[in-house]
Amino acid sequence: MNRNIPRIARLAAAALAVLALAAAFVLRFSYSTSFLYPGYCGFDSAIFQTIGKYWAEGVTPYARLFDHKGPLIFFVDAVGYWLHGRAGILVVQTVSLAVTVWGLYRLGRTGLSRPWAAGAAALALVYLARTFDEGNMTEEYSLPFLAVSLYLAVRWCLARKKDPAAPHPWQWAAVYGASFAAILMLRVTSAVAVCSYVLVIALALLAGRQWKNLLANMGGFLGGFALLTGPFAVYFACKGSLADMLYGTIGYNIFYATEFSIREYYANSQWAASTLSRVLTDFGAPLFLLAVLCIAALVRGKNDLLAWGGLLSGALSMYVLFTNRPYVHYFMIVTPLIPLAFVLAAELVRGSNGKKLALAAPVLCALWAVSLLIRLPGWSTDSFMAKYPYETQSYNNAARAAAAVIPKEERDSVLGYNVDAQWYLAADIQPCQRYFIHQDWQAAEDPSMRSEIDEFLTKDPPKWLVVSGPVEDTVQQLLDEQYTAVSGEQQFTDYASYVLYRRNS
């Protein structure tokens, strides 16, 4: 027993160090939740916080407050607000990031020494800092599931090299299933790396005619999937809003994806066009590095499962990220692929004829490091936080001034139209209808939503509307006929312009 005490002490010290690192990271980089940046709740993060805040107070997401994300992100924010409001989310973020850091390090340790594994994890954290955006995003909470799943998958792929008949533990398949379920309830496209390795493992067992092991793993995957999705499905079914949840998690996003054209987006958006170089050379560099290493490994041996999984992960990630809107936080899902690239490079170096091919790794890594260093001085100006705190304070003060005009007994009949969710958090007002932000933009993806919004506004018009114009014609007609502006137009650089309206008595 005494011999175990030093090891337990080391593990405890390591766990505390990882938690401290994670806490420091989110305090510095999670602008929308850190108390170092009071008053700012972000854009997407503010949507999640609004729904999470009122879920913690008993309001059912989707049926009462809608957004096109899975329920897990709202649950995370509900837990945070239950703990200690906006700052309580930091607790969940710290635990999530600590598991991610552990997973990144363990992933590196499958093929690297401790110093190299720590270095790979550190580089991954630098990349994560570059892509963290405002914090409290769906991709952030996907990372622990991605890192742990990849760690287990890579372990098995390397073990399979030594023993081509090695079975895959069904318990690990349960982890993949639970990870896929969690990411599905966040943002399903973030699961490409997990899906890639699950496919490679399934094909390997199929090719090896390991039928019993394959069936056991299928059962494990489905069991893990049901373990996480089951409680949410039961909850929303009991609330009578299971269909609403499925629509918000999956259905609406089909419209969102199929209506998008990357060619038109870059052609019509000067901002998007200006970001193309950084998307390829800064954010995309680890994917190119991974692809080169995987191809090099497959040239050496076509049966390398680790390389096939890495190549498929990299290729699908390129497709998902390069054909989508170039938002910084989308690229967070690349973070676990950086230690994976290091492990592949180490395997090439150990091979009898792979050392020259492995030289591609340090060359590409050096080019990427130079790219990061060149852009380092501009990081602080690469987001809304460049204007903090002035824009945020001005916006929050205007929101509170508008809220002060609304009598307390009428605050249960207030709706923002085309506004950002930050308005509700700053004014401390609960939206009175389920579609509460950017209604015209959301309805453009699904005509049935347009009809539903118009029906809500016609049958149960709010006493107060906060409007960011211009608005859709039917809404403008409603404003002209039934409402009177009681405030002047409030102009904000990032938040557009707002006008407060009161319904005529």
C-alpha positions as CSV (number, residue, x, y, z in Angstrom):
1,M,0.0,0.0,0.0
2,N,2.8,2.4,0.9
3,R,4.4,1.9,-2.5
4,N,1.3,3.1,-4.2
5,I,1.2,6.4,-2.3
6,P,3.9,8.2,-4.4
7,R,2.1,7.1,-7.6
8,I,-1.3,8.2,-6.3
9,A,0.3,11.5,-5.2
10,R,1.8,12.0,-8.7
11,L,-1.5,11.2,-10.4
12,A,-3.3,13.7,-8.1
13,A,-0.7,16.4,-8.8
14,A,-1.0,15.8,-12.5
15,A,-4.8,16.0,-12.4
16,L,-4.7,19.2,-10.5
17,A,-2.1,20.6,-12.9
18,V,-4.3,19.7,-15.9
19,L,-7.3,21.3,-14.2
20,A,-5.4,24.4,-13.4
21,L,-4.1,24.6,-17.0
22,A,-7.7,24.1,-18.4
23,A,-9.1,26.8,-16.0
24,A,-6.4,29.3,-17.0
25,F,-7.0,28.6,-20.7
26,V,-10.8,29.2,-20.6
27,L,-10.4,32.2,-18.4
28,R,-8.1,33.8,-21.0
29,F,-9.7,32.6,-24.2
30,S,-13.4,32.1,-23.5
31,Y,-14.5,35.7,-23.9
32,S,-18.2,35.0,-23.7
33,T,-18.1,33.3,-20.3
34,S,-14.9,34.4,-18.5
35,F,-15.4,36.9,-15.7
36,L,-12.3,38.7,-17.1
37,Y,-14.6,40.0,-19.8
38,P,-17.8,40.9,-17.8
39,G,-20.9,41.8,-19.8
40,Y,-20.0,40.1,-23.0
41,C,-21.9,36.9,-23.9
42,G,-20.9,36.5,-27.5
43,F,-23.1,35.7,-30.5
44,D,-23.7,31.9,-30.8
45,S,-22.7,31.6,-27.2
46,A,-25.4,34.1,-26.1
47,I,-28.0,31.9,-27.9
48,F,-26.9,28.9,-26.0
49,Q,-26.8,30.8,-22.7
50,T,-30.2,32.3,-23.2
51,I,-31.8,28.8,-23.8
52,G,-29.7,27.3,-21.0
53,K,-30.5,30.0,-18.5
54,Y,-34.3,29.5,-19.0
55,W,-34.0,25.8,-19.2
56,A,-32.5,25.9,-15.7
57,E,-35.6,27.8,-14.7
58,G,-38.0,25.2,-16.2
59,V,-38.5,26.4,-19.8
60,T,-38.4,23.6,-22.3
61,P,-35.9,24.1,-25.2
62,Y,-37.2,23.9,-28.8
63,A,-40.9,24.0,-27.8
64,R,-40.5,27.3,-26.0
65,L,-37.1,28.5,-27.2
66,F,-35.7,27.3,-30.5
67,D,-32.2,27.1,-32.1
68,H,-30.8,24.7,-34.6
69,K,-28.4,22.9,-32.3
70,G,-28.6,19.7,-30.4
71,P,-29.8,19.6,-26.8
72,L,-26.4,18.9,-25.2
73,I,-25.1,22.4,-25.7
74,F,-28.2,23.9,-24.0
75,F,-27.9,21.4,-21.2
76,V,-24.2,22.4,-20.6
77,D,-25.3,26.0,-20.3
78,A,-28.3,25.1,-18.1
79,V,-25.9,23.4,-15.7
80,G,-23.6,26.4,-15.7
81,Y,-26.4,28.8,-15.0
82,W,-27.7,26.5,-12.3
83,L,-24.2,26.5,-10.7
84,H,-23.5,30.2,-10.8
85,G,-24.9,32.0,-13.8
86,R,-22.7,32.9,-16.8
87,A,-19.5,32.2,-14.8
88,G,-20.8,28.8,-13.8
89,I,-20.3,27.7,-17.4
90,L,-16.6,28.0,-16.8
91,V,-16.8,25.1,-14.4
92,V,-18.2,22.8,-17.1
93,Q,-15.7,24.2,-19.6
94,T,-12.8,23.5,-17.3
95,V,-13.7,19.9,-16.8
96,S,-14.4,19.4,-20.5
97,L,-11.0,20.9,-21.5
98,A,-9.2,19.0,-18.8
99,V,-10.5,15.7,-20.2
100,T,-9.5,17.0,-23.7
101,V,-5.9,17.7,-22.5
102,W,-5.7,14.3,-20.9
103,G,-7.0,12.7,-24.1
104,L,-4.6,14.6,-26.3
105,Y,-1.6,13.6,-24.2
106,R,-2.7,9.9,-24.0
107,L,-3.2,10.0,-27.8
108,G,0.3,11.2,-28.2
109,R,1.7,8.6,-25.8
110,T,0.4,5.7,-28.0
111,G,3.5,6.3,-30.1
112,L,5.6,9.0,-28.5
113,S,7.8,9.5,-25.4
114,R,6.5,11.6,-22.6
115,P,8.3,14.8,-23.7
116,W,7.1,14.5,-27.3
117,A,3.6,13.6,-26.3
118,A,3.5,16.7,-24.0
119,G,4.9,18.8,-26.9
120,A,2.3,17.5,-29.3
121,A,-0.5,18.3,-26.8
122,A,1.0,21.7,-26.2
123,L,1.0,22.5,-30.0
124,A,-2.6,21.3,-30.2
125,L,-3.5,23.7,-27.4
126,V,-1.9,26.6,-29.3
127,Y,-4.0,25.6,-32.3
128,L,-7.1,25.5,-30.1
129,A,-6.3,28.9,-28.7
130,R,-6.2,30.2,-32.3
131,T,-9.6,28.7,-33.1
132,F,-11.4,29.1,-29.8
133,D,-13.3,32.1,-31.0
134,E,-15.6,33.4,-28.2
135,G,-15.7,30.1,-26.3
136,N,-18.7,28.0,-25.2
137,M,-19.2,26.6,-28.7
138,T,-20.4,23.2,-29.7
139,E,-17.0,22.2,-31.1
140,E,-15.4,22.9,-27.8
141,Y,-17.5,20.3,-26.0
142,S,-17.0,17.8,-28.8
143,L,-13.2,17.7,-28.1
144,P,-13.1,15.4,-25.0
145,F,-15.2,12.8,-26.9
146,L,-13.0,13.1,-30.0
147,A,-9.7,13.0,-28.1
148,V,-10.6,10.0,-26.0
149,S,-12.2,8.1,-28.9
150,L,-9.2,8.7,-31.1
151,Y,-6.8,7.6,-28.3
152,L,-8.6,4.2,-28.0
153,A,-8.9,3.8,-31.8
154,V,-5.2,4.6,-32.3
155,R,-4.2,2.2,-29.5
156,W,-6.0,-0.6,-31.3
157,C,-4.6,0.2,-34.7
158,L,-1.1,0.0,-33.4
159,A,-1.8,-3.2,-31.5
160,R,-3.3,-4.7,-34.7
161,K,0.1,-4.1,-36.4
162,K,1.7,-6.5,-33.9
163,D,-1.2,-9.0,-33.9
164,P,-3.3,-9.0,-37.1
165,A,-5.9,-11.0,-35.3
166,A,-6.2,-8.8,-32.2
167,P,-9.9,-8.4,-31.3
168,H,-11.3,-4.9,-30.7
169,P,-12.7,-4.5,-27.2
170,W,-16.5,-3.9,-27.3
171,Q,-16.2,-1.6,-24.4
172,W,-14.2,0.8,-26.6
173,A,-16.9,0.6,-29.2
174,A,-19.3,1.7,-26.5
175,V,-17.1,4.8,-26.0
176,Y,-17.3,5.5,-29.7
177,G,-21.1,5.2,-29.6
178,A,-21.4,7.5,-26.6
179,S,-19.0,10.0,-28.3
180,F,-21.0,10.0,-31.5
181,A,-24.2,10.5,-29.6
182,A,-22.8,13.4,-27.6
183,I,-21.5,15.1,-30.8
184,L,-24.8,14.4,-32.6
185,M,-26.4,16.4,-29.8
186,L,-23.9,19.2,-30.3
187,R,-23.1,19.5,-34.0
188,V,-23.0,16.2,-35.9
189,T,-20.4,17.2,-38.5
190,S,-17.8,17.5,-35.7
191,A,-17.9,13.6,-35.5
192,V,-16.1,12.9,-38.8
193,A,-12.9,11.6,-37.1
194,V,-14.8,9.2,-34.9
195,C,-16.9,8.0,-37.8
196,S,-13.8,7.5,-39.9
197,Y,-12.0,5.2,-37.4
198,V,-15.2,3.4,-36.6
199,L,-15.6,2.6,-40.3
200,V,-11.9,1.5,-40.6
201,I,-12.2,-0.8,-37.5
202,A,-15.5,-2.3,-38.7
203,L,-14.0,-3.0,-42.2
204,A,-10.9,-4.6,-40.6
205,L,-13.0,-6.9,-38.4
206,L,-15.1,-7.7,-41.5
207,A,-12.0,-8.5,-43.6
208,G,-10.7,-10.7,-40.8
209,R,-14.0,-12.6,-40.6
210,Q,-14.1,-11.8,-36.9
211,W,-17.9,-12.0,-36.9
212,K,-18.5,-12.4,-33.1
213,N,-16.2,-9.6,-32.3
214,L,-17.8,-7.4,-35.0
215,L,-21.3,-8.1,-33.5
216,A,-20.1,-7.5,-30.0
217,N,-18.7,-4.1,-31.1
218,M,-21.9,-3.2,-32.9
219,G,-23.8,-3.9,-29.7
220,G,-21.3,-1.9,-27.7
221,F,-21.6,1.1,-30.1
222,L,-25.4,1.0,-30.0
223,G,-25.4,0.6,-26.3
224,G,-23.1,3.7,-25.8
225,F,-25.2,5.6,-28.2
226,A,-28.4,4.8,-26.4
227,L,-26.8,5.5,-23.0
228,L,-26.4,9.2,-23.9
229,T,-29.3,9.8,-26.3
230,G,-31.9,7.9,-24.2
231,P,-32.3,10.3,-21.3
232,F,-32.7,13.3,-23.6
233,A,-35.2,11.4,-25.8
234,V,-37.2,10.4,-22.7
235,Y,-37.1,13.9,-21.3
236,F,-38.3,15.6,-24.5
237,A,-40.9,12.9,-25.1
238,C,-42.4,13.5,-21.7
239,K,-42.5,17.2,-22.4
240,G,-44.3,16.5,-25.7
241,S,-41.5,18.1,-27.7
242,L,-39.5,15.2,-29.1
243,A,-40.4,16.1,-32.6
244,D,-39.3,19.7,-32.0
245,M,-36.0,18.5,-30.6
246,L,-35.3,16.2,-33.6
247,Y,-36.2,19.0,-36.0
248,G,-33.8,21.4,-34.2
249,T,-31.0,18.9,-34.0
250,I,-31.3,17.2,-37.4
251,G,-34.2,18.4,-39.6
252,Y,-33.5,22.1,-39.8
253,N,-29.8,21.5,-40.3
254,I,-30.6,19.5,-43.5
255,F,-32.2,22.6,-44.9
256,Y,-29.3,24.7,-43.6
257,A,-26.7,22.5,-45.3
258,T,-28.5,21.9,-48.6
259,E,-29.3,25.6,-49.2
260,F,-25.7,26.7,-48.8
261,S,-23.4,27.4,-51.8
262,I,-19.8,27.8,-51.0
263,R,-19.1,29.5,-54.4
264,E,-21.9,32.1,-53.9
265,Y,-20.8,32.7,-50.3
266,Y,-17.2,33.5,-51.2
267,A,-18.3,35.5,-54.2
268,N,-20.8,37.7,-52.2
269,S,-18.8,38.0,-49.0
270,Q,-15.7,40.3,-48.9
271,W,-15.0,39.1,-45.4
272,A,-15.1,35.4,-46.4
273,A,-12.9,36.0,-49.4
274,S,-10.3,37.8,-47.2
275,T,-10.1,34.8,-44.9
276,L,-9.4,32.2,-47.6
277,S,-5.6,32.3,-47.2
278,R,-5.7,31.8,-43.4
279,V,-8.2,29.0,-43.8
280,L,-5.8,27.1,-46.0
281,T,-2.4,28.1,-44.5
282,D,-3.3,28.6,-40.8
283,F,-6.3,26.5,-39.9
284,G,-6.0,23.9,-42.6
285,A,-2.2,23.2,-42.2
286,P,-2.6,20.3,-39.8
287,L,-5.0,18.6,-42.2
288,F,-2.4,18.8,-45.0
289,L,0.3,17.6,-42.7
290,L,-1.8,14.6,-41.7
291,A,-2.7,13.8,-45.3
292,V,1.0,13.8,-46.3
293,L,2.0,11.5,-43.4
294,C,-0.9,9.1,-44.1
295,I,-0.1,8.8,-47.8
296,A,3.6,8.3,-46.9
297,A,2.6,5.5,-44.4
298,L,0.3,3.9,-47.0
299,V,3.1,4.0,-49.6
300,R,5.2,2.0,-47.2
301,G,2.4,-0.5,-46.3
302,K,-1.1,-0.4,-47.8
303,N,-2.6,-2.3,-44.8
304,D,-1.8,0.4,-42.2
305,L,-5.1,0.9,-40.4
306,L,-3.8,3.9,-38.5
307,A,-3.0,5.7,-41.8
308,W,-6.3,4.7,-43.4
309,G,-8.2,6.1,-40.5
310,G,-6.1,9.3,-40.4
311,L,-6.4,9.8,-44.2
312,L,-10.2,9.4,-44.1
313,S,-10.4,11.7,-41.0
314,G,-8.3,14.3,-42.8
315,A,-10.1,14.1,-46.1
316,L,-13.6,14.3,-44.5
317,S,-12.5,17.1,-42.3
318,M,-11.2,19.0,-45.3
319,Y,-14.5,18.5,-47.1
320,V,-16.6,19.6,-44.0
321,L,-14.4,22.6,-43.2
322,F,-13.4,23.9,-46.7
323,T,-16.8,23.7,-48.2
324,N,-18.5,25.5,-45.3
325,R,-18.6,29.0,-43.9
326,P,-15.0,29.9,-42.7
327,Y,-16.0,30.5,-39.1
328,V,-13.0,30.1,-36.8
329,H,-14.6,27.8,-34.2
330,Y,-15.5,25.2,-36.8
331,F,-11.8,24.3,-37.0
332,M,-11.5,23.3,-33.3
333,I,-12.3,19.7,-34.3
334,V,-8.9,19.6,-36.0
335,T,-7.1,19.9,-32.6
336,P,-7.0,16.1,-31.8
337,L,-5.6,15.4,-35.3
338,I,-2.3,17.2,-34.4
339,P,-1.1,14.5,-31.8
340,L,-2.3,11.9,-34.3
341,A,0.0,13.4,-37.0
342,F,2.9,13.2,-34.5
343,V,2.2,9.6,-33.8
344,L,2.1,8.8,-37.6
345,A,5.4,10.6,-38.1
346,A,6.9,8.6,-35.2
347,E,5.7,5.4,-36.8
348,L,7.3,6.4,-40.1
349,V,10.6,7.2,-38.5
350,R,10.7,3.8,-36.8
351,G,10.0,2.0,-40.1
352,S,12.9,0.6,-42.2
353,N,12.0,2.6,-45.3
354,G,10.0,5.5,-43.9
355,K,12.5,7.9,-42.5
356,K,12.9,10.0,-45.6
357,L,9.2,10.2,-46.1
358,A,8.8,11.3,-42.4
359,L,10.9,14.4,-43.2
360,A,7.7,15.9,-44.6
361,A,6.4,16.2,-41.0
362,P,9.0,18.6,-39.6
363,V,9.1,20.6,-42.8
364,L,5.3,21.2,-42.9
365,C,5.2,21.7,-39.2
366,A,7.9,24.4,-39.4
367,L,6.0,26.1,-42.2
368,W,2.8,26.1,-40.1
369,A,4.7,27.4,-37.1
370,V,6.0,30.3,-39.2
371,S,2.5,31.0,-40.4
372,L,1.2,31.1,-36.8
373,L,4.0,33.4,-35.7
374,I,3.4,35.8,-38.5
375,R,-0.3,36.1,-37.5
376,L,0.4,36.1,-33.8
377,P,0.4,39.9,-33.4
378,G,-3.0,40.1,-35.0
379,W,-4.8,37.5,-32.9
380,S,-6.1,40.2,-30.5
381,T,-7.7,42.1,-33.4
382,D,-9.1,39.1,-35.1
383,S,-12.4,39.1,-33.3
384,F,-15.1,41.2,-31.7
385,M,-12.9,41.4,-28.6
386,A,-10.7,44.0,-30.3
387,K,-13.5,46.5,-29.5
388,Y,-14.1,45.2,-25.9
389,P,-15.3,46.7,-23.6
390,Y,-16.6,49.8,-25.4
391,E,-19.0,48.2,-27.9
392,T,-20.3,45.7,-25.3
393,Q,-20.9,48.4,-22.6
394,S,-22.7,50.6,-25.1
395,Y,-24.9,47.8,-26.3
396,N,-25.7,46.5,-22.8
397,N,-26.5,50.0,-21.6
398,A,-28.9,50.6,-24.5
399,A,-30.5,47.2,-23.9
400,R,-31.1,48.0,-20.2
401,A,-32.3,51.5,-21.0
402,A,-34.9,49.9,-23.4
403,A,-35.9,47.3,-20.8
404,A,-36.4,50.1,-18.2
405,V,-39.1,51.6,-20.4
406,I,-41.1,48.3,-20.3
407,P,-43.3,48.0,-17.2
408,K,-42.5,45.0,-15.0
409,E,-46.0,43.6,-15.5
410,E,-45.5,43.5,-19.2
411,R,-42.1,41.9,-19.4
412,D,-43.6,38.6,-20.0
413,S,-44.7,39.8,-23.5
414,V,-41.4,41.0,-25.0
415,L,-39.8,39.7,-28.2
416,G,-36.7,40.7,-30.1
417,Y,-37.0,40.5,-33.9
418,N,-33.8,39.9,-35.9
419,V,-31.9,40.8,-32.7
420,D,-28.9,39.0,-31.1
421,A,-29.4,36.9,-28.0
422,Q,-27.1,39.2,-26.1
423,W,-30.0,41.6,-25.9
424,Y,-32.1,39.3,-23.7
425,L,-29.2,38.5,-21.4
426,A,-28.3,42.2,-21.0
427,A,-31.9,43.2,-20.4
428,D,-32.7,40.1,-18.3
429,I,-35.9,39.5,-20.2
430,Q,-37.2,36.1,-21.3
431,P,-38.4,35.9,-24.9
432,C,-42.2,35.4,-25.1
433,Q,-42.1,33.3,-28.3
434,R,-40.0,30.3,-29.4
435,Y,-38.3,31.9,-32.4
436,F,-36.5,34.7,-30.7
437,I,-33.4,35.7,-32.7
438,H,-32.7,36.4,-36.4
439,Q,-36.1,35.2,-37.5
440,D,-35.8,36.4,-41.1
441,W,-32.4,34.6,-41.5
442,Q,-33.6,31.4,-39.9
443,A,-36.9,31.3,-41.8
444,A,-35.0,31.8,-45.1
445,E,-33.8,28.2,-44.8
446,D,-37.3,26.6,-44.2
447,P,-40.5,28.1,-45.6
448,S,-42.7,26.4,-43.0
449,M,-40.8,28.3,-40.3
450,R,-41.7,31.5,-42.0
451,S,-45.4,30.6,-41.8
452,E,-45.1,29.6,-38.2
453,I,-43.4,32.9,-37.2
454,D,-46.1,34.9,-39.0
455,E,-48.8,32.9,-37.3
456,F,-47.3,33.5,-33.8
457,L,-47.0,37.3,-34.5
458,T,-50.6,37.5,-35.9
459,K,-52.4,35.4,-33.3
460,D,-50.5,36.4,-30.2
461,P,-48.6,39.7,-31.0
462,P,-46.2,40.7,-28.2
463,K,-46.9,43.9,-26.3
464,W,-43.3,45.0,-27.0
465,L,-41.0,44.3,-29.9
466,V,-37.3,45.1,-30.2
467,V,-36.6,45.2,-33.9
468,S,-33.4,45.2,-36.0
469,G,-34.4,46.3,-39.4
470,P,-35.0,46.0,-42.2
471,V,-37.6,43.2,-41.7
472,E,-39.7,40.9,-43.8
473,D,-42.7,42.6,-45.5
474,T,-45.5,40.9,-43.4
475,V,-43.6,41.9,-40.2
476,Q,-43.2,45.5,-41.4
477,Q,-46.9,45.7,-42.2
478,L,-47.6,44.5,-38.6
479,L,-45.3,47.2,-37.2
480,D,-47.0,49.9,-39.3
481,E,-50.5,48.9,-38.4
482,Q,-50.3,47.8,-34.8
483,Y,-47.1,49.3,-33.2
484,T,-45.6,52.6,-32.3
485,A,-41.9,53.3,-32.0
486,V,-41.0,54.5,-28.5
487,S,-37.2,54.8,-28.9
488,G,-34.9,56.2,-31.4
489,E,-32.7,53.9,-33.5
490,Q,-29.7,52.5,-31.6
491,Q,-26.7,52.0,-33.9
492,F,-24.1,49.3,-33.1
493,T,-21.1,48.4,-35.3
494,D,-21.4,44.7,-34.8
495,Y,-25.0,44.4,-33.6
496,A,-26.7,46.5,-36.4
497,S,-29.5,48.9,-35.2
498,Y,-32.4,48.4,-32.8
499,V,-35.8,50.1,-32.3
500,L,-38.2,49.5,-29.4
501,Y,-41.9,49.3,-30.4
502,R,-45.0,49.1,-28.2
503,R,-48.2,47.6,-29.4
504,N,-51.1,50.1,-29.7
505,S,-53.8,49.6,-27.1
